[in-house]
Amino acid sequence: MNGTDWVGVAGAGGFFLFMIVAVRQLAATWRARMLAAREEQYKQLTLKYAQLLEDSVEIQRRSMEELTQARLSIASMEKMMREIE
């Protein structure tokens, strides 16, 4: 091998090394974007869960109020029926 052959080998080696680094950087960038997108999805899911939890608590509160009203009404009816007897 003479000097020009070594220059060609070094050039080809440098080109392949550059391509390897470029591909790895592109893959790392893609992976970082995917992780960021996944994190955003987790945040949205957390917000949705928090809203559902608030709705559930409100429904439970209303149910308890209605149950309390029903118990008071039944107790009142029982008292009235005892007085009639």
GIBELHU-V948769 format. One record per residue. PSI is psi in radians with two decimals (* if undefined). BURIAL is 1 if it has 9 or more other ideal C-beta (glycine too) atoms within 8 Angstrom, else 0. Layout:
psi=PSI burial=BURIAL
psi=PSI burial=BURIAL
//
This chain:
psi=2.37 burial=0
psi=-3.02 burial=0
psi=-0.66 burial=0
psi=-0.55 burial=0
psi=-0.73 burial=0
psi=-0.61 burial=1
psi=-0.73 burial=0
psi=-0.75 burial=0
psi=-0.77 burial=1
psi=-0.71 burial=0
psi=-0.78 burial=0
psi=-0.74 burial=0
psi=-0.75 burial=0
psi=-0.72 burial=0
psi=-0.81 burial=0
psi=-0.66 burial=0
psi=-0.76 burial=0
psi=-0.77 burial=0
psi=-0.71 burial=0
psi=-0.80 burial=0
psi=-0.74 burial=0
psi=-0.77 burial=0
psi=-0.73 burial=0
psi=-0.70 burial=0
psi=-0.72 burial=0
psi=-0.74 burial=0
psi=-0.72 burial=0
psi=-0.71 burial=0
psi=-0.78 burial=0
psi=-0.77 burial=0
psi=-0.72 burial=0
psi=-0.71 burial=0
psi=-0.70 burial=0
psi=-0.73 burial=0
psi=-0.68 burial=0
psi=-0.71 burial=0
psi=-0.72 burial=0
psi=-0.71 burial=0
psi=-0.69 burial=0
psi=-0.68 burial=0
psi=-0.69 burial=0
psi=-0.70 burial=0
psi=-0.78 burial=0
psi=-0.73 burial=0
psi=-0.68 burial=0
psi=-0.75 burial=0
psi=-0.72 burial=0
psi=-0.75 burial=0
psi=-0.73 burial=0
psi=-0.72 burial=0
psi=-0.74 burial=0
psi=-0.66 burial=0
psi=-0.75 burial=0
psi=-0.76 burial=0
psi=-0.74 burial=0
psi=-0.73 burial=0
psi=-0.72 burial=0
psi=-0.75 burial=0
psi=-0.74 burial=0
psi=-0.71 burial=0
psi=-0.79 burial=0
psi=-0.70 burial=0
psi=-0.72 burial=0
psi=-0.70 burial=0
psi=-0.79 burial=0
psi=-0.70 burial=0
psi=-0.71 burial=0
psi=-0.76 burial=0
psi=-0.72 burial=0
psi=-0.74 burial=0
psi=-0.76 burial=0
psi=-0.72 burial=0
psi=-0.76 burial=0
psi=-0.73 burial=0
psi=-0.71 burial=0
psi=-0.75 burial=0
psi=-0.72 burial=0
psi=-0.74 burial=0
psi=-0.75 burial=0
psi=-0.72 burial=0
psi=-0.62 burial=0
psi=-0.65 burial=0
psi=-0.57 burial=0
psi=-0.63 burial=0
psi=* burial=0
//
